[in-house]
Amino acid sequence: MQIKSSCESMCVDYYEIKDINGKIDTQNRLKVLTFMGETMKKGVINVWKMAEELDDYLQNYNYKVTINTKRSPQLVLKRRDYYVS
């Protein structure tokens, strides 16, 4: 899923993630924050936190859903410092 700010300068992408064996993690997503085409931050976020953030972005900050399709899962090796709080 991808959402963009009303001026389209800020973009947030959410991807399914998989481990080295190809197993999909159903509880977490990779969040990629991009500003003016440059990646600012990447991290893994819990699906419940993602849902809360999506509601906040869409209702309070005029973000729009630009891609609402299932995208390719991204390989993420579990590292404690890679998780978004």
PDB file of N, CA, C and O in Angstrom:
ATOM      1  N   MET A   1       0.848  -1.166   0.000  1.00  0.00           N
ATOM      2  CA  MET A   1       0.000   0.000   0.000  1.00  0.00           C
ATOM      3  C   MET A   1       0.896   1.233   0.000  1.00  0.00           C
ATOM      4  O   MET A   1       1.977   1.244   0.589  1.00  0.00           O
ATOM      5  N   GLN A   2       0.414   2.263  -0.677  1.00  0.00           N
ATOM      6  CA  GLN A   2       1.150   3.524  -0.712  1.00  0.00           C
ATOM      7  C   GLN A   2       0.175   4.671  -0.468  1.00  0.00           C
ATOM      8  O   GLN A   2      -0.929   4.693  -1.012  1.00  0.00           O
ATOM      9  N   ILE A   3       0.604   5.621   0.360  1.00  0.00           N
ATOM     10  CA  ILE A   3      -0.171   6.843   0.561  1.00  0.00           C
ATOM     11  C   ILE A   3       0.743   8.038   0.315  1.00  0.00           C
ATOM     12  O   ILE A   3       1.953   7.968   0.535  1.00  0.00           O
ATOM     13  N   LYS A   4       0.141   9.142  -0.148  1.00  0.00           N
ATOM     14  CA  LYS A   4       0.915  10.362  -0.421  1.00  0.00           C
ATOM     15  C   LYS A   4       0.217  11.565   0.192  1.00  0.00           C
ATOM     16  O   LYS A   4      -1.005  11.599   0.334  1.00  0.00           O
ATOM     17  N   SER A   5       1.033  12.551   0.552  1.00  0.00           N
ATOM     18  CA  SER A   5       0.491  13.801   1.061  1.00  0.00           C
ATOM     19  C   SER A   5      -0.233  14.527  -0.063  1.00  0.00           C
ATOM     20  O   SER A   5      -0.035  14.216  -1.237  1.00  0.00           O
ATOM     21  N   SER A   6      -1.069  15.488   0.295  1.00  0.00           N
ATOM     22  CA  SER A   6      -1.855  16.203  -0.720  1.00  0.00           C
ATOM     23  C   SER A   6      -0.973  16.921  -1.737  1.00  0.00           C
ATOM     24  O   SER A   6      -1.360  17.054  -2.898  1.00  0.00           O
ATOM     25  N   CYS A   7       0.202  17.384  -1.322  1.00  0.00           N
ATOM     26  CA  CYS A   7       1.112  18.042  -2.271  1.00  0.00           C
ATOM     27  C   CYS A   7       2.041  17.037  -2.956  1.00  0.00           C
ATOM     28  O   CYS A   7       2.845  17.412  -3.809  1.00  0.00           O
ATOM     29  N   GLU A   8       1.927  15.761  -2.582  1.00  0.00           N
ATOM     30  CA  GLU A   8       2.674  14.639  -3.152  1.00  0.00           C
ATOM     31  C   GLU A   8       4.179  14.681  -2.901  1.00  0.00           C
ATOM     32  O   GLU A   8       4.931  13.992  -3.590  1.00  0.00           O
ATOM     33  N   SER A   9       4.633  15.471  -1.937  1.00  0.00           N
ATOM     34  CA  SER A   9       6.064  15.496  -1.630  1.00  0.00           C
ATOM     35  C   SER A   9       6.453  14.394  -0.639  1.00  0.00           C
ATOM     36  O   SER A   9       7.590  13.922  -0.647  1.00  0.00           O
ATOM     37  N   MET A  10       5.511  13.988   0.209  1.00  0.00           N
ATOM     38  CA  MET A  10       5.761  12.938   1.199  1.00  0.00           C
ATOM     39  C   MET A  10       5.007  11.681   0.797  1.00  0.00           C
ATOM     40  O   MET A  10       3.831  11.732   0.435  1.00  0.00           O
ATOM     41  N   CYS A  11       5.705  10.550   0.866  1.00  0.00           N
ATOM     42  CA  CYS A  11       5.121   9.275   0.460  1.00  0.00           C
ATOM     43  C   CYS A  11       5.447   8.224   1.525  1.00  0.00           C
ATOM     44  O   CYS A  11       6.569   8.162   2.027  1.00  0.00           O
ATOM     45  N   VAL A  12       4.458   7.406   1.857  1.00  0.00           N
ATOM     46  CA  VAL A  12       4.663   6.304   2.804  1.00  0.00           C
ATOM     47  C   VAL A  12       4.236   5.019   2.108  1.00  0.00           C
ATOM     48  O   VAL A  12       3.100   4.898   1.650  1.00  0.00           O
ATOM     49  N   ASP A  13       5.157   4.059   2.033  1.00  0.00           N
ATOM     50  CA  ASP A  13       4.883   2.749   1.442  1.00  0.00           C
ATOM     51  C   ASP A  13       4.912   1.696   2.540  1.00  0.00           C
ATOM     52  O   ASP A  13       5.747   1.745   3.443  1.00  0.00           O
ATOM     53  N   TYR A  14       3.997   0.751   2.452  1.00  0.00           N
ATOM     54  CA  TYR A  14       3.960  -0.388   3.373  1.00  0.00           C
ATOM     55  C   TYR A  14       4.051  -1.667   2.539  1.00  0.00           C
ATOM     56  O   TYR A  14       3.299  -1.844   1.581  1.00  0.00           O
ATOM     57  N   TYR A  15       4.975  -2.555   2.909  1.00  0.00           N
ATOM     58  CA  TYR A  15       5.180  -3.816   2.196  1.00  0.00           C
ATOM     59  C   TYR A  15       5.059  -4.984   3.167  1.00  0.00           C
ATOM     60  O   TYR A  15       5.430  -4.872   4.336  1.00  0.00           O
ATOM     61  N   GLU A  16       4.537  -6.108   2.674  1.00  0.00           N
ATOM     62  CA  GLU A  16       4.653  -7.341   3.436  1.00  0.00           C
ATOM     63  C   GLU A  16       6.135  -7.660   3.538  1.00  0.00           C
ATOM     64  O   GLU A  16       6.931  -7.249   2.694  1.00  0.00           O
ATOM     65  N   ILE A  17       6.496  -8.398   4.582  1.00  0.00           N
ATOM     66  CA  ILE A  17       7.895  -8.798   4.720  1.00  0.00           C
ATOM     67  C   ILE A  17       7.998 -10.314   4.804  1.00  0.00           C
ATOM     68  O   ILE A  17       7.057 -11.005   5.193  1.00  0.00           O
ATOM     69  N   LYS A  18       9.170 -10.806   4.428  1.00  0.00           N
ATOM     70  CA  LYS A  18       9.442 -12.244   4.490  1.00  0.00           C
ATOM     71  C   LYS A  18      10.814 -12.455   5.104  1.00  0.00           C
ATOM     72  O   LYS A  18      11.655 -11.556   5.114  1.00  0.00           O
ATOM     73  N   ASP A  19      11.023 -13.667   5.620  1.00  0.00           N
ATOM     74  CA  ASP A  19      12.330 -13.994   6.181  1.00  0.00           C
ATOM     75  C   ASP A  19      13.201 -14.649   5.109  1.00  0.00           C
ATOM     76  O   ASP A  19      12.799 -14.763   3.951  1.00  0.00           O
ATOM     77  N   ILE A  20      14.369 -15.068   5.503  1.00  0.00           N
ATOM     78  CA  ILE A  20      15.331 -15.641   4.555  1.00  0.00           C
ATOM     79  C   ILE A  20      14.816 -16.916   3.892  1.00  0.00           C
ATOM     80  O   ILE A  20      15.270 -17.278   2.807  1.00  0.00           O
ATOM     81  N   ASN A  21      13.863 -17.602   4.545  1.00  0.00           N
ATOM     82  CA  ASN A  21      13.275 -18.826   3.996  1.00  0.00           C
ATOM     83  C   ASN A  21      12.034 -18.551   3.158  1.00  0.00           C
ATOM     84  O   ASN A  21      11.409 -19.483   2.652  1.00  0.00           O
ATOM     85  N   GLY A  22      11.669 -17.273   3.008  1.00  0.00           N
ATOM     86  CA  GLY A  22      10.506 -16.912   2.206  1.00  0.00           C
ATOM     87  C   GLY A  22       9.194 -16.917   2.969  1.00  0.00           C
ATOM     88  O   GLY A  22       8.136 -16.697   2.379  1.00  0.00           O
ATOM     89  N   LYS A  23       9.248 -17.169   4.290  1.00  0.00           N
ATOM     90  CA  LYS A  23       8.030 -17.186   5.102  1.00  0.00           C
ATOM     91  C   LYS A  23       7.545 -15.753   5.335  1.00  0.00           C
ATOM     92  O   LYS A  23       8.302 -14.896   5.792  1.00  0.00           O
ATOM     93  N   ILE A  24       6.265 -15.507   5.011  1.00  0.00           N
ATOM     94  CA  ILE A  24       5.665 -14.183   5.164  1.00  0.00           C
ATOM     95  C   ILE A  24       5.361 -13.925   6.636  1.00  0.00           C
ATOM     96  O   ILE A  24       4.805 -14.785   7.320  1.00  0.00           O
ATOM     97  N   ASP A  25       5.725 -12.749   7.119  1.00  0.00           N
ATOM     98  CA  ASP A  25       5.415 -12.309   8.483  1.00  0.00           C
ATOM     99  C   ASP A  25       4.064 -11.600   8.430  1.00  0.00           C
ATOM    100  O   ASP A  25       3.966 -10.499   7.889  1.00  0.00           O
ATOM    101  N   THR A  26       3.035 -12.214   8.979  1.00  0.00           N
ATOM    102  CA  THR A  26       1.678 -11.657   8.893  1.00  0.00           C
ATOM    103  C   THR A  26       1.410 -10.580   9.941  1.00  0.00           C
ATOM    104  O   THR A  26       0.384  -9.902   9.876  1.00  0.00           O
ATOM    105  N   GLN A  27       2.308 -10.415  10.897  1.00  0.00           N
ATOM    106  CA  GLN A  27       2.091  -9.450  11.979  1.00  0.00           C
ATOM    107  C   GLN A  27       2.817  -8.123  11.786  1.00  0.00           C
ATOM    108  O   GLN A  27       2.577  -7.176  12.534  1.00  0.00           O
ATOM    109  N   ASN A  28       3.694  -8.042  10.801  1.00  0.00           N
ATOM    110  CA  ASN A  28       4.511  -6.845  10.610  1.00  0.00           C
ATOM    111  C   ASN A  28       4.601  -6.449   9.146  1.00  0.00           C
ATOM    112  O   ASN A  28       4.377  -7.269   8.256  1.00  0.00           O
ATOM    113  N   ARG A  29       4.932  -5.184   8.902  1.00  0.00           N
ATOM    114  CA  ARG A  29       5.111  -4.659   7.554  1.00  0.00           C
ATOM    115  C   ARG A  29       6.368  -3.790   7.531  1.00  0.00           C
ATOM    116  O   ARG A  29       6.773  -3.234   8.552  1.00  0.00           O
ATOM    117  N   LEU A  30       6.966  -3.685   6.367  1.00  0.00           N
ATOM    118  CA  LEU A  30       8.061  -2.752   6.163  1.00  0.00           C
ATOM    119  C   LEU A  30       7.460  -1.400   5.808  1.00  0.00           C
ATOM    120  O   LEU A  30       6.657  -1.299   4.880  1.00  0.00           O
ATOM    121  N   LYS A  31       7.845  -0.364   6.540  1.00  0.00           N
ATOM    122  CA  LYS A  31       7.374   0.996   6.286  1.00  0.00           C
ATOM    123  C   LYS A  31       8.540   1.790   5.709  1.00  0.00           C
ATOM    124  O   LYS A  31       9.623   1.832   6.293  1.00  0.00           O
ATOM    125  N   VAL A  32       8.308   2.426   4.550  1.00  0.00           N
ATOM    126  CA  VAL A  32       9.336   3.238   3.907  1.00  0.00           C
ATOM    127  C   VAL A  32       8.781   4.649   3.750  1.00  0.00           C
ATOM    128  O   VAL A  32       7.766   4.859   3.086  1.00  0.00           O
ATOM    129  N   LEU A  33       9.456   5.606   4.365  1.00  0.00           N
ATOM    130  CA  LEU A  33       9.053   7.011   4.311  1.00  0.00           C
ATOM    131  C   LEU A  33       9.958   7.741   3.326  1.00  0.00           C
ATOM    132  O   LEU A  33      11.181   7.730   3.467  1.00  0.00           O
ATOM    133  N   THR A  34       9.348   8.375   2.326  1.00  0.00           N
ATOM    134  CA  THR A  34      10.090   9.059   1.262  1.00  0.00           C
ATOM    135  C   THR A  34       9.656  10.518   1.191  1.00  0.00           C
ATOM    136  O   THR A  34       8.466  10.824   1.264  1.00  0.00           O
ATOM    137  N   PHE A  35      10.630  11.417   1.048  1.00  0.00           N
ATOM    138  CA  PHE A  35      10.342  12.840   0.883  1.00  0.00           C
ATOM    139  C   PHE A  35      11.037  13.326  -0.381  1.00  0.00           C
ATOM    140  O   PHE A  35      12.253  13.202  -0.528  1.00  0.00           O
ATOM    141  N   MET A  36      10.244  13.881  -1.288  1.00  0.00           N
ATOM    142  CA  MET A  36      10.762  14.407  -2.561  1.00  0.00           C
ATOM    143  C   MET A  36      11.611  13.356  -3.293  1.00  0.00           C
ATOM    144  O   MET A  36      12.651  13.676  -3.869  1.00  0.00           O
ATOM    145  N   GLY A  37      11.150  12.099  -3.261  1.00  0.00           N
ATOM    146  CA  GLY A  37      11.820  11.019  -3.976  1.00  0.00           C
ATOM    147  C   GLY A  37      13.017  10.417  -3.268  1.00  0.00           C
ATOM    148  O   GLY A  37      13.631   9.489  -3.795  1.00  0.00           O
ATOM    149  N   GLU A  38      13.371  10.915  -2.084  1.00  0.00           N
ATOM    150  CA  GLU A  38      14.527  10.409  -1.355  1.00  0.00           C
ATOM    151  C   GLU A  38      14.057   9.678  -0.096  1.00  0.00           C
ATOM    152  O   GLU A  38      13.281  10.219   0.691  1.00  0.00           O
ATOM    153  N   THR A  39      14.533   8.449   0.086  1.00  0.00           N
ATOM    154  CA  THR A  39      14.157   7.662   1.256  1.00  0.00           C
ATOM    155  C   THR A  39      14.714   8.312   2.511  1.00  0.00           C
ATOM    156  O   THR A  39      15.916   8.552   2.626  1.00  0.00           O
ATOM    157  N   MET A  40      13.812   8.593   3.453  1.00  0.00           N
ATOM    158  CA  MET A  40      14.195   9.223   4.719  1.00  0.00           C
ATOM    159  C   MET A  40      14.339   8.201   5.838  1.00  0.00           C
ATOM    160  O   MET A  40      15.227   8.316   6.683  1.00  0.00           O
ATOM    161  N   LYS A  41      13.456   7.196   5.840  1.00  0.00           N
ATOM    162  CA  LYS A  41      13.441   6.238   6.940  1.00  0.00           C
ATOM    163  C   LYS A  41      12.808   4.933   6.490  1.00  0.00           C
ATOM    164  O   LYS A  41      11.856   4.923   5.709  1.00  0.00           O
ATOM    165  N   LYS A  42      13.354   3.827   6.997  1.00  0.00           N
ATOM    166  CA  LYS A  42      12.784   2.498   6.785  1.00  0.00           C
ATOM    167  C   LYS A  42      12.705   1.817   8.133  1.00  0.00           C
ATOM    168  O   LYS A  42      13.559   2.018   8.997  1.00  0.00           O
ATOM    169  N   GLY A  43      11.680   1.016   8.306  1.00  0.00           N
ATOM    170  CA  GLY A  43      11.567   0.267   9.549  1.00  0.00           C
ATOM    171  C   GLY A  43      10.413  -0.708   9.485  1.00  0.00           C
ATOM    172  O   GLY A  43       9.543  -0.600   8.621  1.00  0.00           O
ATOM    173  N   VAL A  44      10.408  -1.659  10.400  1.00  0.00           N
ATOM    174  CA  VAL A  44       9.345  -2.645  10.474  1.00  0.00           C
ATOM    175  C   VAL A  44       8.328  -2.167  11.503  1.00  0.00           C
ATOM    176  O   VAL A  44       8.689  -1.722  12.593  1.00  0.00           O
ATOM    177  N   ILE A  45       7.048  -2.266  11.139  1.00  0.00           N
ATOM    178  CA  ILE A  45       5.972  -1.789  11.991  1.00  0.00           C
ATOM    179  C   ILE A  45       4.905  -2.874  12.118  1.00  0.00           C
ATOM    180  O   ILE A  45       4.611  -3.581  11.155  1.00  0.00           O
ATOM    181  N   ASN A  46       4.336  -3.000  13.301  1.00  0.00           N
ATOM    182  CA  ASN A  46       3.265  -3.954  13.552  1.00  0.00           C
ATOM    183  C   ASN A  46       2.029  -3.558  12.753  1.00  0.00           C
ATOM    184  O   ASN A  46       1.774  -2.368  12.566  1.00  0.00           O
ATOM    185  N   VAL A  47       1.257  -4.534  12.279  1.00  0.00           N
ATOM    186  CA  VAL A  47       0.079  -4.237  11.445  1.00  0.00           C
ATOM    187  C   VAL A  47      -0.966  -3.403  12.185  1.00  0.00           C
ATOM    188  O   VAL A  47      -1.669  -2.610  11.559  1.00  0.00           O
ATOM    189  N   TRP A  48      -1.083  -3.566  13.506  1.00  0.00           N
ATOM    190  CA  TRP A  48      -2.054  -2.777  14.276  1.00  0.00           C
ATOM    191  C   TRP A  48      -1.618  -1.316  14.337  1.00  0.00           C
ATOM    192  O   TRP A  48      -2.437  -0.409  14.194  1.00  0.00           O
ATOM    193  N   LYS A  49      -0.329  -1.097  14.548  1.00  0.00           N
ATOM    194  CA  LYS A  49       0.220   0.266  14.571  1.00  0.00           C
ATOM    195  C   LYS A  49       0.093   0.891  13.177  1.00  0.00           C
ATOM    196  O   LYS A  49      -0.210   2.076  13.047  1.00  0.00           O
ATOM    197  N   MET A  50       0.327   0.085  12.143  1.00  0.00           N
ATOM    198  CA  MET A  50       0.182   0.572  10.775  1.00  0.00           C
ATOM    199  C   MET A  50      -1.245   1.048  10.523  1.00  0.00           C
ATOM    200  O   MET A  50      -1.449   2.108   9.931  1.00  0.00           O
ATOM    201  N   ALA A  51      -2.231   0.272  10.967  1.00  0.00           N
ATOM    202  CA  ALA A  51      -3.638   0.639  10.774  1.00  0.00           C
ATOM    203  C   ALA A  51      -3.958   1.957  11.481  1.00  0.00           C
ATOM    204  O   ALA A  51      -4.669   2.799  10.932  1.00  0.00           O
ATOM    205  N   GLU A  52      -3.438   2.136  12.690  1.00  0.00           N
ATOM    206  CA  GLU A  52      -3.641   3.384  13.419  1.00  0.00           C
ATOM    207  C   GLU A  52      -3.015   4.561  12.672  1.00  0.00           C
ATOM    208  O   GLU A  52      -3.626   5.621  12.538  1.00  0.00           O
ATOM    209  N   GLU A  53      -1.786   4.359  12.186  1.00  0.00           N
ATOM    210  CA  GLU A  53      -1.099   5.416  11.436  1.00  0.00           C
ATOM    211  C   GLU A  53      -1.860   5.770  10.158  1.00  0.00           C
ATOM    212  O   GLU A  53      -2.021   6.945   9.829  1.00  0.00           O
ATOM    213  N   LEU A  54      -2.325   4.745   9.443  1.00  0.00           N
ATOM    214  CA  LEU A  54      -3.074   4.996   8.213  1.00  0.00           C
ATOM    215  C   LEU A  54      -4.310   5.842   8.483  1.00  0.00           C
ATOM    216  O   LEU A  54      -4.577   6.804   7.762  1.00  0.00           O
ATOM    217  N   ASP A  55      -5.062   5.490   9.515  1.00  0.00           N
ATOM    218  CA  ASP A  55      -6.234   6.285   9.879  1.00  0.00           C
ATOM    219  C   ASP A  55      -5.848   7.726  10.171  1.00  0.00           C
ATOM    220  O   ASP A  55      -6.520   8.658   9.729  1.00  0.00           O
ATOM    221  N   ASP A  56      -4.769   7.904  10.915  1.00  0.00           N
ATOM    222  CA  ASP A  56      -4.317   9.251  11.264  1.00  0.00           C
ATOM    223  C   ASP A  56      -3.906  10.044  10.021  1.00  0.00           C
ATOM    224  O   ASP A  56      -4.335  11.184   9.843  1.00  0.00           O
ATOM    225  N   TYR A  57      -3.080   9.445   9.164  1.00  0.00           N
ATOM    226  CA  TYR A  57      -2.643  10.117   7.935  1.00  0.00           C
ATOM    227  C   TYR A  57      -3.834  10.505   7.056  1.00  0.00           C
ATOM    228  O   TYR A  57      -3.902  11.626   6.552  1.00  0.00           O
ATOM    229  N   LEU A  58      -4.768   9.574   6.878  1.00  0.00           N
ATOM    230  CA  LEU A  58      -5.889   9.802   5.965  1.00  0.00           C
ATOM    231  C   LEU A  58      -6.915  10.780   6.529  1.00  0.00           C
ATOM    232  O   LEU A  58      -7.454  11.604   5.791  1.00  0.00           O
ATOM    233  N   GLN A  59      -7.183  10.697   7.810  1.00  0.00           N
ATOM    234  CA  GLN A  59      -8.219  11.544   8.401  1.00  0.00           C
ATOM    235  C   GLN A  59      -7.717  12.912   8.842  1.00  0.00           C
ATOM    236  O   GLN A  59      -8.449  13.895   8.739  1.00  0.00           O
ATOM    237  N   ASN A  60      -6.491  12.994   9.329  1.00  0.00           N
ATOM    238  CA  ASN A  60      -6.011  14.244   9.918  1.00  0.00           C
ATOM    239  C   ASN A  60      -4.988  15.012   9.081  1.00  0.00           C
ATOM    240  O   ASN A  60      -4.755  16.194   9.333  1.00  0.00           O
ATOM    241  N   TYR A  61      -4.386  14.371   8.106  1.00  0.00           N
ATOM    242  CA  TYR A  61      -3.314  15.027   7.348  1.00  0.00           C
ATOM    243  C   TYR A  61      -3.546  15.043   5.839  1.00  0.00           C
ATOM    244  O   TYR A  61      -2.627  15.341   5.076  1.00  0.00           O
ATOM    245  N   ASN A  62      -4.748  14.731   5.410  1.00  0.00           N
ATOM    246  CA  ASN A  62      -5.130  14.787   3.988  1.00  0.00           C
ATOM    247  C   ASN A  62      -4.262  13.943   3.066  1.00  0.00           C
ATOM    248  O   ASN A  62      -4.051  14.311   1.910  1.00  0.00           O
ATOM    249  N   TYR A  63      -3.762  12.829   3.556  1.00  0.00           N
ATOM    250  CA  TYR A  63      -3.049  11.898   2.689  1.00  0.00           C
ATOM    251  C   TYR A  63      -4.077  11.133   1.861  1.00  0.00           C
ATOM    252  O   TYR A  63      -5.227  10.980   2.271  1.00  0.00           O
ATOM    253  N   LYS A  64      -3.653  10.658   0.698  1.00  0.00           N
ATOM    254  CA  LYS A  64      -4.511   9.889  -0.199  1.00  0.00           C
ATOM    255  C   LYS A  64      -3.845   8.550  -0.494  1.00  0.00           C
ATOM    256  O   LYS A  64      -2.623   8.467  -0.610  1.00  0.00           O
ATOM    257  N   VAL A  65      -4.663   7.499  -0.615  1.00  0.00           N
ATOM    258  CA  VAL A  65      -4.151   6.183  -1.011  1.00  0.00           C
ATOM    259  C   VAL A  65      -3.875   6.235  -2.506  1.00  0.00           C
ATOM    260  O   VAL A  65      -4.774   6.525  -3.295  1.00  0.00           O
ATOM    261  N   THR A  66      -2.635   5.955  -2.899  1.00  0.00           N
ATOM    262  CA  THR A  66      -2.269   5.996  -4.317  1.00  0.00           C
ATOM    263  C   THR A  66      -2.055   4.600  -4.906  1.00  0.00           C
ATOM    264  O   THR A  66      -2.224   4.405  -6.110  1.00  0.00           O
ATOM    265  N   ILE A  67      -1.688   3.639  -4.074  1.00  0.00           N
ATOM    266  CA  ILE A  67      -1.564   2.249  -4.517  1.00  0.00           C
ATOM    267  C   ILE A  67      -2.198   1.381  -3.434  1.00  0.00           C
ATOM    268  O   ILE A  67      -1.766   1.404  -2.282  1.00  0.00           O
ATOM    269  N   ASN A  68      -3.214   0.624  -3.804  1.00  0.00           N
ATOM    270  CA  ASN A  68      -3.900  -0.216  -2.830  1.00  0.00           C
ATOM    271  C   ASN A  68      -3.950  -1.653  -3.323  1.00  0.00           C
ATOM    272  O   ASN A  68      -4.996  -2.302  -3.294  1.00  0.00           O
ATOM    273  N   THR A  69      -2.810  -2.132  -3.771  1.00  0.00           N
ATOM    274  CA  THR A  69      -2.713  -3.511  -4.242  1.00  0.00           C
ATOM    275  C   THR A  69      -1.641  -4.236  -3.444  1.00  0.00           C
ATOM    276  O   THR A  69      -0.797  -3.614  -2.800  1.00  0.00           O
ATOM    277  N   LYS A  70      -1.690  -5.547  -3.499  1.00  0.00           N
ATOM    278  CA  LYS A  70      -0.681  -6.349  -2.820  1.00  0.00           C
ATOM    279  C   LYS A  70       0.629  -6.221  -3.583  1.00  0.00           C
ATOM    280  O   LYS A  70       0.684  -6.472  -4.787  1.00  0.00           O
ATOM    281  N   ARG A  71       1.673  -5.833  -2.880  1.00  0.00           N
ATOM    282  CA  ARG A  71       2.979  -5.655  -3.501  1.00  0.00           C
ATOM    283  C   ARG A  71       3.916  -6.777  -3.069  1.00  0.00           C
ATOM    284  O   ARG A  71       3.645  -7.485  -2.099  1.00  0.00           O
ATOM    285  N   SER A  72       4.997  -6.931  -3.782  1.00  0.00           N
ATOM    286  CA  SER A  72       5.946  -8.014  -3.496  1.00  0.00           C
ATOM    287  C   SER A  72       6.493  -7.911  -2.081  1.00  0.00           C
ATOM    288  O   SER A  72       6.901  -6.829  -1.658  1.00  0.00           O
ATOM    289  N   PRO A  73       6.509  -9.035  -1.330  1.00  0.00           N
ATOM    290  CA  PRO A  73       7.095  -9.023   0.014  1.00  0.00           C
ATOM    291  C   PRO A  73       8.585  -8.697  -0.055  1.00  0.00           C
ATOM    292  O   PRO A  73       9.276  -9.104  -0.989  1.00  0.00           O
ATOM    293  N   GLN A  74       9.066  -7.968   0.931  1.00  0.00           N
ATOM    294  CA  GLN A  74      10.462  -7.576   0.993  1.00  0.00           C
ATOM    295  C   GLN A  74      11.193  -8.414   2.035  1.00  0.00           C
ATOM    296  O   GLN A  74      10.645  -8.722   3.094  1.00  0.00           O
ATOM    297  N   LEU A  75      12.424  -8.776   1.729  1.00  0.00           N
ATOM    298  CA  LEU A  75      13.245  -9.554   2.646  1.00  0.00           C
ATOM    299  C   LEU A  75      13.713  -8.646   3.782  1.00  0.00           C
ATOM    300  O   LEU A  75      14.339  -7.612   3.551  1.00  0.00           O
ATOM    301  N   VAL A  76      13.399  -9.048   5.001  1.00  0.00           N
ATOM    302  CA  VAL A  76      13.862  -8.319   6.188  1.00  0.00           C
ATOM    303  C   VAL A  76      14.411  -9.345   7.166  1.00  0.00           C
ATOM    304  O   VAL A  76      13.704 -10.255   7.600  1.00  0.00           O
ATOM    305  N   LEU A  77      15.671  -9.183   7.499  1.00  0.00           N
ATOM    306  CA  LEU A  77      16.277 -10.040   8.513  1.00  0.00           C
ATOM    307  C   LEU A  77      15.969  -9.414   9.864  1.00  0.00           C
ATOM    308  O   LEU A  77      16.142  -8.209  10.046  1.00  0.00           O
ATOM    309  N   LYS A  78      15.521 -10.210  10.794  1.00  0.00           N
ATOM    310  CA  LYS A  78      15.102  -9.689  12.107  1.00  0.00           C
ATOM    311  C   LYS A  78      16.291  -9.073  12.833  1.00  0.00           C
ATOM    312  O   LYS A  78      17.226  -9.760  13.244  1.00  0.00           O
ATOM    313  N   ARG A  79      16.219  -7.770  12.973  1.00  0.00           N
ATOM    314  CA  ARG A  79      17.220  -7.033  13.742  1.00  0.00           C
ATOM    315  C   ARG A  79      16.477  -6.080  14.658  1.00  0.00           C
ATOM    316  O   ARG A  79      15.622  -5.319  14.204  1.00  0.00           O
ATOM    317  N   ARG A  80      16.788  -6.115  15.911  1.00  0.00           N
ATOM    318  CA  ARG A  80      16.067  -5.329  16.906  1.00  0.00           C
ATOM    319  C   ARG A  80      16.044  -3.838  16.568  1.00  0.00           C
ATOM    320  O   ARG A  80      15.007  -3.200  16.746  1.00  0.00           O
ATOM    321  N   ASP A  81      17.121  -3.273  16.099  1.00  0.00           N
ATOM    322  CA  ASP A  81      17.184  -1.832  15.827  1.00  0.00           C
ATOM    323  C   ASP A  81      16.447  -1.416  14.563  1.00  0.00           C
ATOM    324  O   ASP A  81      16.409  -0.229  14.240  1.00  0.00           O
ATOM    325  N   TYR A  82      15.864  -2.361  13.844  1.00  0.00           N
ATOM    326  CA  TYR A  82      15.170  -2.051  12.596  1.00  0.00           C
ATOM    327  C   TYR A  82      13.673  -1.854  12.794  1.00  0.00           C
ATOM    328  O   TYR A  82      12.963  -1.506  11.851  1.00  0.00           O
ATOM    329  N   TYR A  83      13.192  -2.073  14.005  1.00  0.00           N
ATOM    330  CA  TYR A  83      11.765  -1.976  14.273  1.00  0.00           C
ATOM    331  C   TYR A  83      11.368  -0.558  14.670  1.00  0.00           C
ATOM    332  O   TYR A  83      12.080   0.125  15.407  1.00  0.00           O
ATOM    333  N   VAL A  84      10.212  -0.136  14.161  1.00  0.00           N
ATOM    334  CA  VAL A  84       9.665   1.173  14.482  1.00  0.00           C
ATOM    335  C   VAL A  84       8.873   1.046  15.773  1.00  0.00           C
ATOM    336  O   VAL A  84       8.093   0.108  15.936  1.00  0.00           O
ATOM    337  N   SER A  85       9.068   1.977  16.681  1.00  0.00           N
ATOM    338  CA  SER A  85       8.315   1.918  17.945  1.00  0.00           C
ATOM    339  C   SER A  85       6.991   2.639  17.840  1.00  0.00           C
ATOM    340  O   SER A  85       6.235   2.685  18.810  1.00  0.00           O
TER     341      SER A  85
END
